[in-house]
Structures are given as structure tokens and as C-alpha cells.
């Protein structure tokens, strides 16, 4: 049985027995999966720490307030280092991301068979490893300090910048490229006057966002 509005559009229909059984079966399966997942999580959860979390949070908050303002003079140096790591790390990431993006884009890569997969591998590999892991590896290689943190941020940011940039390169208007090519321009002139102006807004947006 169905009910329609004044325009003849169906707004409600009574389900038959088979449809209702299928819906209830799906809900039953979903509930069973949820219960099984909850059981797996519960078995590996140390519930003592969960129940004790409010007391720990209250203890940390009680010791953090009021803040020791005389200690703030010791924070200016590390704060400046942090800003440098974030800013210079992003600049370094953008410098590395530009060539990688051009090598990864289908319409600018010199070789779609060999070079493009290598560029995509660089993007994926830097994307798959967390910044903290990169920092630990770099500290072991070049020692602790700002330089290790800067490079860790740069490598981690490379995947974000390169991925968005090569997607922007692939979405350019090919008409402008074809027009410049028809004038007899070289490959570098096509790149400079046909592609780069089109991706500059995307590049600026990526840089500011990152």
C-alpha cells in the first residue's frame, strides 16, 4: 500500500514482509559486528587506566594551575626554534615538491613509464611515515637539534604539497599550452609561459595553507 501527495508523488509505502525481514537482518548483522568489535577492543584495553583517567587529568590540571610565569623566559628560545622549524621546513618542502610534482603529473613528466612511478613513490613513501618517525631517524643520522626537526617537517610536508600541486598541473587548460607550442616555443618556454602561470594560484594556496 502506498500514499501519494497531491502532485501524485509517492511519499510513503508500506513494506512487505520480505523487505522488513531483510532490513531487520541487516540491523542484526550490524549489531553482531559491533558487539564482536567491542569485544576485541575490550580484551586489549587496560580498563584500570580508563577509569582512573579523570583523577589523573584532575591531578595534572591541579599542578598546571596557576602557571609559573617566571619560567616563561626559558621558553622564548625553544619557541623561536619551533617557529623556524615550521616556517623553514615548509619552505624546504615546497622547494622539493615543485620538481617532484612536475615529474609526477601525467602532462609534464618526461616518462610516464619510469619517472612518474618513481615520483609517485616519493610522494607515497613520505606520506606513509609520520613526522615523529622521520625526526627519530634524522636525529640518529645527523644528531639532535633544529636541523633534524626542520628536515623532518620538510619531508613530511613534501607529500602534501607535491600531491596537491601535481593534481593542479594535471588540471590545467591545455589550450594555452597548445597555443604556445604552436609558436615554436621550447619545452622550458612552454613550462614557463603555459603551465606555471596557471598553477601559481594553487601553489600560493598550498604554501599558505601548509
N, C-alpha and C positions, 0 to 999 in steps of 0.2 A: 504494500500500500504506500502511495506517495502523495505528498501535499505540495501544491504549486502556488506561487503568488499570483497577483492579478495580471502579471505580464506573461504568465504561462511558464515561468522558470521554476524548476524543481528546487524546493528549499528543504525538504525533509523526506526521507523514505525509510520505512520500517525494514530492518534487516531480516533476512530469512534465517532459518535455524543453522544452516551450514556456515554462513558468513559469521554469525555470532560465535559459533564454536571455534572457528579459525582465529577470531580476534582474542578470545579467551585463551586459546592455546599459545598464541604469541606472547600474551602477558605472562602466562605460566612459565614459558621458556625464559623470558627475560628475567623474571623473578628468580628462577633457579640459577641462572648465570650470575646474577647479582649476589645471591647467597654464597655461591661457590667462591666468587672473587673475594667477598668479605671474609670468608673462612681462611683463604690463602693469606690475605693481608694480616689477619688476626694472629695467625701462627708465627709470623716473623716480626710481630710488633711487641716491644717491651712496654707493656701497659703501665708498669710502675712509673716510668718516666712521663707517660701521658697524663696520668692522674696527678703527678707531682709537679707538672708544668706551671700551674697557677702560682704555687708557692715560690718556685724558682724565679718566675717573672716578677713577682712582688719583691723578692729579695734583691734582684738586680736593679729594679726601679728605685727601691729604697736607698741603695748605695750610690745610685747615679744622681740622685737629687738631694740637696741642691748641688749644682755643678761647682767644681773648684776653679773659679775664674783665674786664679793665679797661674794655673797650668797652661792657660791659652797661649802664653808667649812661646811655649815649646812646640806649638802646632803650626806656626807660620811657615817654617821651613818645609815640613812634610806636606803642607797644603800647597805650597808653591811647586814642589816636586810633582804632586798629583795633577795639578793643572797643566804642567809641562808634559807629563806623560800622556794625558788625554789629548791635548792640542797637537803636539808634535807627532804623536802616534797616529792620529787621524791624517795629518798632512803626509806622512810617510806612506800610509795605506793608500791614499789617493794617488800618489806618485807611482806606486806599484800596480794599482788597479787599472790605470789607463791602458798600458800596453797589454795587460792580461785580457782586458775587456775587448780590445780590438782583435786580439788573436782568437778569442772565443766566439765572437759574433760571426754568423754564417756569411754575411755580406762583406766582411773585411778580412777574414782570416786568409793567410797565404795558402793554407792547405786544410781542407775540411776533413781529410783522412788521417793526418798525422798531428798537425799543430793544434787544431781545435780540440781534439780529445785531451791533449796534454794541458791546454789552458783550462779546460773544464775540470780536469783532475786537480789542478792547483786550487781552483775555487772550492771544490767539494772537500778537499783534504783540509784546507784552512778553516772551513766551515764546521767540520765534524769534531774538531778538538777545541775544548774550552780555553778561554784566556788564561785561567789559572794553571792549566796543564802546560800551555806554552811558556808561561812565566817560570814554572818549575824547571822545565827543560833548558830554558835560556839562562837561568841562574846557575845551573850546573855547567853550562858551556862557557859563559862569559862572566860569571860571578854576579853577586847581588848588587843592586843599585838601580838608579833611574834608567840606565840604558837598557837593562833587561826588561823592565816594565814597559818602556817605550816600544821596544820591538815586539813584545807580546801583544800589546794593543794593536800595533800596526798589522801584524799577521792575522789577528782575529778579525780586524775590520776589513781586511783585504777582500774576504769572501762577500761581504755585504755590498761594498762599493763596486766591485767588479761585476757581480751578478746583475745589479740594477743597471749598471752602465752598459753592459753588453746587450741587455734587453732593449735599452733605449736606442742603441746603434742599429739593432735589427728592425726597429720600428720606424726608421727614418723614411722620408719621402724620396723614393728612388728617382723621381722625375728630375729633381735638382742635380742629382749625381749624373744622370744620363745627359743632361744639358751641358754640364761642364766637360764630360767625357767627349762629347761631340765637337768641342772646340780644339781637341787635340791636347788637352792638359795631361800632365804626367800623373802617375799614381799618387805622389805626395801632394800635388796641387788639388787633385780630386778630394783627397782626405782633408786638406786644409780649408777648402772653399765649399765643398759639397756636403761633407759629413760633420765636421767639427761644429760649424755654426748651428746645426740642427740639434746637436746633443748638449750644447752648453747650458741651456736651462735645466736639463735633467742633471747634468754634472753639478751645477750650483746647488740644486735642491738636495742632492745626495750628500754633498760636502757639508752643507749647513745642518742637515738632519743628523748626520753621523757625529 
